[in-house]
Amino acid sequence: MKRILLCSCLFMVAINHIQAQPLEISSQIESVTVYPQRAQVTRVAEVNLPPGNTELVLTQLSPKLIQSSFRLSLGSNNASVREVSYRNNYLNTVQWDERSSELYEQLDSLREAEKWATYQKQIIQGEEAILDANQRVYSNQQGVSVSALQELSEYYRNRLTELRQQQLKIEIRLAKLKEQEQVIKNQINSLSAQKNKEVAGEVTVSIQTQTATQTTIRVSYLVNNAGWSPSYDIRATSMTDPLDVTFRAAIRQNTGQDWNGVELSLSNAKPVMNNTQPKLNPLYARKMQPSYDTVANISPETYEETYRIVRSEPKPKKWSDTENKLTSTLFNLTRIDQIPSNGKDQMVTIWEKQIPAKIQYLCIPRKAPFVYLIAEIVDYGQYQLEAGKANIFNEGTFVGTVNLNAEDVTDTLQLSLGIDQSINVEREGRDFSERKWMGSDRKETYEFNLCLRNNKAETVEVLLLDQIPISTDKDIEIELLQRDGAQYNARTGSLQWTAKCKPNQSACRRYSYSVKYPKGTAVSGKW
């Protein structure tokens, strides 16, 4: 009776031990959402749970998993999660270390064989040198018979042929050995990369069920070493046609796991990993106080240094729709065959569109002696553009790369389509300051002539911009004397012309202004 009772106890212990062993389950990547700096991976698995407490181990997770972002849900109401823990599994690397040792042993054997073949080749080359030296010595001796020379030549020819055949076989063998050595090296490199991938993450989950349950386990988590960045190809074909815009994403990931055949989405949001709720502190509206700066002036006649206090009015912050909206954009892509875990950019096309734009020529000769082709996209927010680099093509020619600033607070996006080398620009200035003295004041007059030369076969219309200085002191008076039909903005000092220039002709605009200030005062920014 005691023996039976003991056997029953041992059996129950064995059963409990078997039930206590964690159940390893594998999951499949269902979808990936890639953020600019991270990615969210969602995996699913089907599992049959017995009644009671079951410990599951989700294997083959990314080693770059951010533990605080881990989320788990069950597809059945009969099961509840009791505990979750995470770790990296390094045990799988043992088999790779054993295989690596075998390959290194093979590599050593191949190198020894190469060394021995090289020695044999050197021996044959030495024997050839001895034969050649003996043949020259014997041939130069006096009184040697013709038959003896013939016999020597035949021996030399036969022996040299044998040596060359042996040398050829050795060279072929050396080439094969080097090929085998390269194959082994490639296997070692591949094995090293696989070994790094084999360091996988594992999550242990304790689940409680009342009855036997079949359920779906869905887990999601953020991973580092992943992200995407936008890029564009923008093509302009004429002044009137819309722009052909291709929006692409450069997706990169080095998470230790390839993304093969998964549903892929791109988001411009920044995922939050802090689970602590924020606090709302009082927001105070206060008067902004002006700032005061001390400015030094040096007299050009006496070199005396004087100081004055300059008041700078505060500049209130402008309202920005970009800063005050909580929305983000999600781009759902078609199923991607593969995004390998190698850290390299994989280019994926998000969309291709024709976007209407106002295209015009712009020239600011004060800053650059070139005419630029500018495209303006009105209400660009409707196209879901992201800030990124854009490759610009004009009439099929690549003209350069620009930064597309899609986060500007204005509703019009301006793009430079490059410089038109067929339109030349000149800006010439004249100074009449030495002739103008008015009592205790000095009056200087400046004149500028702007000229465009159109070498194209058609008429062009150029938006021409320049400026005159603005006075920041009541003692400094600035007067616009001539503007040649320009639109003048007194607040900014800007001058704007629309200049039409016919083929192979020039169009010029002239403006002048005066600067009046007290004698003995040094003034900067006069031209």
C-alpha positions in Angstrom: 0.0 0.0 0.0 2.8 2.4 0.9 4.6 1.5 -2.4 1.4 2.3 -4.4 1.0 5.6 -2.6 4.6 6.5 -3.2 4.3 5.8 -6.9 1.1 7.9 -7.1 2.9 10.8 -5.5 5.9 10.5 -7.9 3.5 10.4 -10.8 1.7 13.6 -9.7 5.0 15.3 -9.2 6.0 14.4 -12.7 2.7 15.6 -14.1 3.1 18.9 -12.3 6.7 19.2 -13.5 5.5 18.7 -17.1 2.8 21.2 -16.8 5.2 23.7 -15.2 7.5 23.7 -18.3 7.1 26.9 -20.3 5.4 26.5 -23.7 7.4 28.0 -26.5 5.3 29.5 -29.3 6.4 31.2 -32.5 4.6 34.2 -33.9 4.5 35.9 -37.3 4.9 39.6 -38.1 1.5 40.8 -39.2 2.2 44.5 -39.8 4.9 47.2 -39.2 4.4 50.9 -38.8 7.6 52.8 -39.4 8.1 56.2 -37.7 10.9 58.7 -38.5 13.2 57.2 -35.8 11.5 53.9 -34.7 9.1 51.3 -35.8 6.1 49.5 -34.3 6.0 45.8 -34.9 2.8 43.7 -34.5 3.0 39.9 -34.3 0.2 37.3 -34.0 0.1 33.7 -32.8 -2.5 31.0 -32.3 -2.3 28.9 -29.1 -4.3 26.3 -27.2 -4.3 26.9 -23.5 -5.1 24.2 -20.9 -7.1 25.1 -17.7 -5.2 26.8 -15.0 -2.0 28.9 -15.2 0.1 28.5 -18.3 3.5 30.1 -18.9 4.2 31.0 -22.6 7.5 32.0 -24.1 7.2 34.2 -27.3 10.4 33.5 -29.1 12.3 35.1 -32.0 11.4 38.7 -31.1 13.7 41.6 -32.1 16.7 42.2 -29.8 16.1 45.9 -30.4 12.7 45.7 -28.6 11.9 48.7 -26.3 10.6 46.9 -23.2 8.4 49.8 -22.0 6.5 49.8 -25.3 5.5 46.1 -25.1 1.7 45.5 -25.4 -0.2 42.2 -25.4 -3.8 41.3 -26.0 -5.8 38.1 -26.0 -8.6 37.2 -28.4 -10.6 35.4 -25.7 -12.4 36.6 -22.6 -11.7 33.3 -20.9 -8.1 34.1 -20.5 -6.3 36.8 -18.6 -2.7 37.9 -18.4 -1.0 37.7 -15.0 2.6 38.6 -15.6 5.0 39.6 -18.5 8.8 39.6 -18.5 11.4 40.1 -21.3 14.9 38.9 -21.9 17.5 38.4 -24.8 18.3 34.8 -25.6 22.0 34.3 -26.4 22.0 30.4 -26.2 21.4 30.0 -29.9 24.8 31.4 -30.7 26.6 28.2 -29.4 25.9 26.3 -32.6 27.3 29.1 -34.7 30.5 29.2 -32.6 31.0 25.5 -33.3 30.4 25.8 -37.0 32.7 28.8 -37.1 35.5 26.8 -35.5 35.1 24.1 -38.2 35.4 26.7 -40.9 38.5 28.2 -39.4 40.1 24.8 -39.3 39.3 24.2 -43.0 40.8 27.7 -43.7 44.0 26.8 -41.9 44.3 23.5 -43.9 43.8 25.4 -47.2 46.5 27.9 -46.3 49.0 25.2 -45.5 48.3 23.5 -48.8 48.8 26.9 -50.6 52.1 27.3 -48.8 53.3 23.9 -49.8 52.3 24.4 -53.4 54.1 27.7 -53.4 57.3 26.0 -52.2 57.1 23.4 -54.9 56.7 26.1 -57.5 59.8 27.8 -56.2 61.8 24.5 -56.3 60.8 24.0 -60.0 61.8 27.6 -60.8 65.2 27.1 -59.2 65.8 23.9 -61.2 64.9 25.8 -64.4 67.5 28.5 -63.5 70.2 25.8 -63.0 69.4 24.1 -66.3 69.5 27.4 -68.1 72.9 28.3 -66.6 74.4 24.9 -67.4 73.1 25.1 -71.0 74.8 28.5 -71.5 78.1 27.3 -70.0 78.3 24.0 -72.0 77.4 25.8 -75.3 80.2 28.3 -74.9 82.9 25.6 -74.4 85.5 25.0 -77.2 85.7 21.7 -79.0 82.3 20.3 -78.2 81.0 18.0 -80.9 77.8 18.5 -82.8 76.3 15.2 -81.5 77.0 16.2 -77.9 75.3 19.5 -78.4 72.3 17.8 -80.0 72.1 15.4 -77.0 72.3 18.3 -74.6 69.6 20.3 -76.4 67.3 17.3 -76.4 67.8 16.7 -72.7 67.3 20.4 -71.9 64.1 20.5 -74.0 62.6 17.4 -72.5 63.4 18.3 -68.9 62.2 21.9 -69.3 58.9 20.6 -70.7 58.5 18.4 -67.7 59.2 21.3 -65.3 56.8 23.6 -67.1 54.0 21.0 -67.0 54.6 20.5 -63.3 54.6 24.3 -62.8 51.3 24.7 -64.7 49.6 22.0 -62.6 50.8 23.8 -59.4 49.4 27.1 -60.6 46.1 25.5 -61.4 46.1 23.9 -58.0 46.9 27.2 -56.3 44.1 29.0 -58.1 41.6 26.3 -57.0 42.9 26.6 -53.4 42.4 30.3 -53.4 38.9 29.9 -54.7 38.1 27.5 -51.9 39.7 29.9 -49.4 37.4 32.7 -50.6 34.4 30.5 -50.3 35.3 29.6 -46.7 35.8 33.3 -45.9 32.4 34.2 -47.4 30.8 31.5 -45.3 32.6 32.8 -42.1 31.3 36.4 -42.9 27.8 35.1 -43.6 27.9 33.1 -40.4 29.0 36.1 -38.4 26.1 38.1 -39.7 23.6 35.3 -38.9 25.1 35.0 -35.5 24.3 38.6 -34.8 20.7 38.0 -36.0 20.4 34.9 -33.8 20.5 37.0 -30.6 16.7 37.2 -30.3 14.4 38.7 -27.8 12.0 36.5 -25.7 8.9 37.5 -23.7 7.5 35.2 -21.0 3.8 35.5 -20.4 1.8 34.0 -17.6 -1.8 33.4 -18.6 -4.7 32.2 -16.3 -7.7 30.3 -17.8 -10.7 28.7 -16.2 -11.3 26.2 -19.1 -9.3 24.9 -22.0 -9.2 27.8 -24.5 -8.0 28.4 -28.0 -7.1 32.1 -28.5 -5.2 34.5 -30.6 -2.2 36.4 -29.0 -1.4 39.7 -30.5 1.7 41.6 -29.4 3.0 45.0 -30.4 6.2 46.8 -29.5 8.5 49.6 -30.6 12.0 48.8 -31.9 15.1 51.0 -32.3 17.4 51.0 -35.3 14.5 51.6 -37.7 13.0 54.7 -39.5 12.2 56.4 -42.7 12.8 59.7 -44.4 11.0 61.3 -47.3 12.5 62.2 -50.7 11.0 63.6 -53.9 11.6 63.7 -57.6 10.1 66.9 -59.0 10.0 67.4 -62.8 9.1 70.5 -64.6 8.4 70.2 -68.3 7.3 73.7 -69.3 6.2 77.0 -67.8 2.5 76.1 -68.0 2.3 72.3 -67.3 1.8 71.0 -63.7 4.8 69.6 -61.9 5.3 65.8 -62.0 6.0 64.9 -58.3 7.1 61.4 -57.1 7.0 61.0 -53.3 9.3 58.3 -52.1 10.3 56.9 -48.7 13.8 55.7 -47.8 13.1 52.9 -45.3 15.9 51.5 -43.2 16.0 49.0 -40.4 18.7 47.0 -38.6 16.5 45.3 -36.0 17.9 41.9 -36.4 14.9 40.5 -38.3 13.9 40.9 -41.9 10.4 42.2 -42.7 9.2 39.8 -45.4 5.7 40.2 -47.0 4.3 42.3 -44.2 1.7 45.1 -44.2 3.8 48.3 -44.1 2.7 51.8 -43.0 4.6 55.0 -42.7 3.8 57.6 -40.1 5.3 61.1 -39.4 4.2 60.9 -35.7 6.6 60.6 -32.8 5.6 57.6 -30.7 5.4 58.2 -26.9 7.0 55.7 -24.6 6.4 57.6 -21.4 3.4 56.0 -19.6 3.2 58.7 -17.0 0.4 61.1 -17.7 1.4 64.8 -18.2 0.4 67.6 -15.9 -1.2 70.9 -17.0 0.4 73.9 -15.5 -1.1 77.5 -15.6 -0.4 79.4 -18.8 0.4 83.1 -18.0 0.0 85.9 -20.5 2.4 88.7 -19.8 3.5 92.0 -21.4 6.6 91.6 -23.4 9.2 94.2 -22.4 11.5 95.9 -25.0 15.2 95.3 -25.0 17.9 97.9 -25.0 21.3 97.6 -26.7 24.3 99.9 -26.5 25.7 100.8 -30.0 29.1 102.4 -30.6 29.7 105.0 -33.3 33.1 106.1 -34.5 33.6 109.5 -36.2 35.5 109.1 -39.5 37.0 112.6 -39.0 37.9 112.7 -35.4 37.9 109.0 -34.6 35.9 109.8 -31.5 33.8 107.0 -30.1 30.3 107.8 -29.0 27.6 105.5 -27.6 23.8 105.5 -27.9 21.1 103.3 -26.6 18.9 101.5 -29.2 15.5 100.3 -28.2 14.3 97.0 -29.7 10.6 96.4 -29.6 9.5 92.9 -28.7 8.3 90.6 -31.4 5.3 88.5 -30.4 5.2 84.9 -31.5 3.0 84.3 -34.6 0.3 81.6 -34.5 1.4 78.4 -36.3 -1.1 75.8 -37.5 1.8 73.3 -37.6 2.6 73.7 -33.9 -1.1 73.7 -32.8 -2.4 70.6 -34.5 -2.3 67.2 -33.0 -2.9 65.2 -36.2 -0.3 63.0 -37.9 -0.2 61.5 -41.4 -0.3 57.7 -42.0 0.7 56.3 -45.4 -0.5 52.8 -46.0 1.7 51.0 -48.5 1.1 47.9 -50.6 2.5 44.7 -49.3 6.3 44.9 -49.5 8.2 41.8 -50.5 11.2 42.5 -48.3 12.8 45.1 -46.1 16.1 43.4 -45.0 17.7 44.0 -41.7 20.9 45.6 -43.0 20.6 49.3 -42.2 20.5 50.2 -45.9 17.9 52.5 -47.5 15.2 50.7 -49.3 13.3 53.1 -51.7 9.5 52.7 -51.8 7.2 54.9 -53.9 4.3 56.3 -51.8 2.5 58.2 -54.6 3.0 59.9 -57.9 0.9 63.1 -58.7 0.7 66.0 -61.0 0.6 69.2 -58.9 -0.5 72.5 -60.3 2.1 75.3 -59.8 2.8 78.8 -60.8 6.2 78.8 -62.5 8.0 82.1 -63.0 11.5 83.6 -63.3 13.0 85.3 -60.3 16.1 87.5 -60.0 17.6 89.2 -57.0 20.8 90.6 -58.5 21.8 92.3 -55.2 22.3 88.7 -53.8 23.2 86.6 -56.8 23.7 87.5 -60.5 21.5 84.7 -61.7 17.9 84.2 -62.8 16.1 81.4 -61.0 13.1 79.4 -62.1 10.7 79.3 -59.2 7.6 77.1 -58.7 4.9 78.1 -56.2 2.5 75.5 -55.0 -0.6 77.1 -53.4 -2.4 75.4 -50.5 0.2 72.6 -50.5 -1.1 71.1 -47.3 -3.7 69.1 -49.3 -0.9 67.0 -50.9 0.4 65.7 -47.6 4.0 66.7 -48.3 6.7 66.0 -45.7 9.9 68.0 -45.1 12.8 66.3 -47.0 15.2 66.5 -49.9 13.9 66.9 -53.5 15.7 66.1 -56.7 14.8 68.7 -59.3 14.6 68.0 -63.0 13.9 70.8 -65.5 13.0 69.6 -69.0 14.6 66.3 -68.4 17.9 67.7 -67.0 18.9 67.2 -63.4 19.6 70.6 -61.9 20.3 69.8 -58.3 18.8 69.0 -54.9 16.9 71.3 -52.6 15.4 71.0 -49.2 11.6 71.0 -49.3 10.4 72.9 -46.2 6.9 71.5 -45.9 6.6 72.7 -42.3 6.4 76.4 -43.2 3.5 78.3 -41.6 2.5 79.9 -45.0 0.1 78.3 -47.3 2.3 78.6 -50.4 5.4 76.4 -50.9 8.2 77.9 -53.0 10.6 75.6 -54.9 13.7 76.6 -56.8 13.9 74.7 -60.1 17.4 75.8 -60.8 19.3 78.6 -62.6 18.5 79.5 -66.2 21.9 80.1 -67.8 20.3 81.6 -70.9 19.4 84.8 -69.1 22.3 87.1 -68.0 22.1 89.7 -65.2 24.2 92.8 -64.5 23.9 95.2 -61.6 25.9 98.5 -61.7 25.9 101.1 -59.0 27.1 104.8 -58.9 28.0 106.9 -55.9 27.4 110.7 -56.0 28.1 111.3 -52.3 31.2 113.5 -52.5 29.3 116.4 -54.2 26.3 116.7 -51.8 26.9 118.8 -48.7 24.0 120.6 -47.1 25.2 122.8 -44.1 25.7 120.6 -41.1 24.3 117.5 -42.9 25.8 115.2 -45.5 23.7 113.9 -48.3 24.8 110.9 -50.3 23.0 109.7 -53.5 23.3 106.2 -55.0 22.0 105.0 -58.3 21.7 101.4 -59.5 21.1 100.0 -63.0 19.7 96.5 -63.4 19.9 94.8 -66.8 18.7 91.5 -68.1 19.9 89.9 -71.3 17.6 87.2 -72.8 19.5 84.7 -75.0 16.5 82.4 -75.3 14.4 81.9 -78.4 11.2 83.1 -76.6 10.1 86.1 -74.6 10.6 85.8 -70.8 9.0 87.6 -67.9 11.2 88.0 -64.9 10.2 89.1 -61.4 13.0 91.5 -60.5 13.7 92.4 -56.8 16.0 94.9 -55.1 15.9 97.2 -52.1 16.9 100.4 -50.6 18.0 100.8 -46.9 15.5 101.7 -44.1 16.3 104.3 -41.5 16.3 103.2 -37.8 17.1 106.7 -36.5 15.3 110.0 -36.9 18.6 111.7 -37.7 19.0 109.5 -40.8 16.7 110.4 -43.7 16.4 108.1 -46.7 14.5 109.1 -49.8 13.6 107.1 -52.9 14.4 109.4 -55.8 13.7 107.2 -58.8 12.1 103.8 -59.1 11.4 103.3 -62.8 7.8 101.9 -62.3 8.7 99.5 -59.4 6.3 98.6 -56.7 7.8 100.0 -53.5 7.2 98.7 -50.0 8.1 101.5 -47.6 8.1 99.2 -44.6 10.6 96.8 -46.0 12.4 99.0 -48.5 11.8 96.4 -51.3 11.5 97.3 -55.0 9.7 94.9 -57.4 9.5 95.0 -61.2 8.0 92.6 -63.7 10.4 92.8 -66.6 9.5 91.4 -70.0 12.5 90.7 -72.1 12.3 89.7 -75.8 14.6 87.2 -77.5 18.2 88.3 -77.9 17.4 91.7 -76.3 17.9 93.5 -73.0 15.6 95.0 -70.4 16.9 97.4 -67.8 15.5 99.1 -64.7 17.0 102.0 -62.8 16.5 103.3 -59.3 18.2 105.9 -57.1 17.9 107.1 -53.5 19.6 109.5 -51.1 20.8 109.1 -47.5 21.0 112.3 -45.4 22.6 112.3 -41.9 24.5 114.7 -39.6 28.0 115.6 -40.4 30.5 113.6 -38.4 28.2 110.6 -38.0 29.3 107.2 -39.3 26.3 105.3 -40.9 26.4 101.7 -42.0 24.0 99.9 -44.3 23.8 102.7 -46.9 24.0 100.4 -49.9 
